[in-house]
Amino acid sequence: MQKAMNISYEIGNKLYLNITNKCPCSCTFCIRNNGDGAYGSDPLWLEHQPNEEEVIANLKTRDLDSYEEIIFCGYGEPTCELDILLAAARYIRSVSKTPIRLNTNGLGNLINKRDIAHDFSGLVDTISISLNAPTAEEYNAVTRPSFKDVNCFEEMLSFAKRVQKKVPNVMLTVVDIIGEDEIKRSQAVADKAGIHLRVRPYED
């Protein structure tokens, strides 16, 4: 495992923020299983957990207005470091009008032991939440969350419905490798929740 302090990285005309390696899930398809970086990036395993000052210092080295979008997404679940996430989003908002997106597993309420949906109001433009599977049983098999004695699938969907009232754009996502039947059933789940479903390509 190669480590570095790549807090931000570029893919195309988008800037991705890698603020933590912590995650309560161990998804079977996670790109962390395939190497040290993502989509040709430098290593995203962090030498240490960056603090708020380090993340903002890194952002100051970037021309934030030059990007199409700034996305909290790296080798970990961003809401595991919610205070850093929010501080970084507030900094971006103070200096740039570039849209901000959060990619999340949707378990931030469990991670932070409170309802965090309102925290993103006025800060984040888009939240992309990993649905991963159409039922709780299939979700647990694929996502393998560390939280026990709780229905993580329902918690994720509940967060999606609540945060949809706070953020302009909310979507659920599945990867295309789950198969056509699972995608159709996932679409039904998204339709019932009233949330757009995005089927994203799996990149190994």
Residue pairs with C-beta under 8 A, 6 or more apart in sequence:
1 36
1 45
2 36
2 43
2 45
3 36
3 43
3 45
3 46
3 47
4 42
4 43
4 44
4 45
4 46
4 47
5 46
5 47
5 48
5 50
5 54
6 18
6 41
6 42
6 43
6 44
6 46
7 17
7 18
7 19
7 46
7 50
7 54
7 55
7 58
8 15
8 16
8 17
8 18
8 58
8 59
8 62
9 15
9 16
9 18
9 37
9 38
9 41
9 42
9 44
9 74
10 16
10 41
10 67
11 38
11 39
11 40
11 41
12 68
13 66
13 67
13 68
14 67
14 68
14 69
14 70
14 71
15 62
15 64
15 67
15 69
15 70
15 71
16 38
16 41
16 70
16 71
16 72
16 73
16 74
17 55
17 59
17 70
17 71
17 72
17 73
17 74
17 78
17 88
18 44
18 46
18 73
18 74
18 75
18 76
19 50
19 55
19 72
19 74
19 76
19 78
19 81
19 84
19 85
19 88
20 46
20 49
20 50
20 74
20 76
20 77
20 78
20 80
20 81
20 84
21 44
21 45
21 46
21 49
21 74
21 75
21 76
22 49
22 76
22 77
22 80
22 81
23 76
23 77
23 80
23 105
24 77
24 80
24 105
24 107
24 110
24 111
24 145
24 146
24 147
25 77
25 105
25 107
25 143
25 144
25 145
25 146
26 143
26 144
26 146
27 130
27 132
27 142
27 143
27 144
28 141
28 142
28 144
29 142
29 175
29 177
29 202
31 38
31 203
31 204
32 75
34 204
36 43
36 44
36 45
37 43
37 44
38 44
38 74
38 75
38 203
39 203
44 74
44 75
45 75
46 75
49 81
50 58
50 84
51 84
52 83
52 84
52 87
52 88
55 84
55 87
55 88
56 87
56 88
56 91
59 88
59 91
59 92
64 70
64 92
64 95
64 96
64 98
65 96
65 97
65 98
67 98
68 98
68 99
69 98
69 99
69 100
69 101
69 126
70 92
70 96
70 98
70 99
70 100
70 101
71 100
71 101
71 102
71 103
72 78
72 85
72 88
72 89
72 100
72 101
72 102
72 103
72 104
73 101
73 102
73 103
77 104
77 105
77 107
77 108
77 111
78 85
78 102
78 103
78 104
79 85
79 102
79 104
79 107
79 108
79 111
79 112
79 116
80 111
82 108
82 111
82 112
82 116
82 119
85 102
86 119
86 123
89 100
89 120
89 123
89 124
90 123
92 98
92 100
93 100
93 122
93 123
99 125
99 126
100 123
100 124
100 125
100 126
101 124
101 125
101 126
101 127
101 128
102 120
102 124
102 126
102 127
102 128
103 128
103 130
104 127
104 128
104 129
104 130
105 129
105 130
105 143
105 156
106 129
106 130
106 155
106 156
106 157
106 159
106 160
107 145
107 147
107 152
107 155
107 156
107 159
108 116
108 159
109 115
109 116
109 117
109 155
109 158
109 159
110 147
110 150
110 152
110 155
115 162
117 159
117 162
117 163
117 165
117 166
118 166
120 127
120 163
120 166
120 167
121 166
121 167
124 167
125 167
125 168
125 169
126 167
126 168
126 169
126 170
126 171
127 163
127 167
127 169
127 170
127 171
128 171
128 173
128 198
129 156
129 159
129 160
129 163
129 170
129 171
129 172
129 173
130 143
130 156
130 172
130 173
130 174
131 139
131 156
131 172
131 173
131 174
131 186
131 189
131 190
131 197
132 139
132 142
132 143
132 174
132 175
132 178
133 139
133 141
133 142
133 143
133 153
133 174
133 178
133 182
133 186
134 182
134 185
134 186
134 188
134 189
135 153
135 185
136 151
136 152
136 153
136 154
138 182
139 152
139 153
139 156
140 152
140 153
142 178
143 152
145 152
157 189
157 193
160 170
160 172
160 193
160 195
161 193
161 194
161 195
163 170
164 170
164 194
164 195
170 195
170 196
171 195
171 196
171 197
171 198
172 186
172 189
172 190
172 193
172 195
172 196
172 197
172 198
173 197
173 198
173 199
173 200
174 182
174 183
174 186
174 197
174 198
174 199
174 200
175 199
175 200
175 201
175 202
176 183
176 199
176 200
176 201
176 202
177 202
178 186
183 199
186 197
187 197
190 196
190 197
191 197
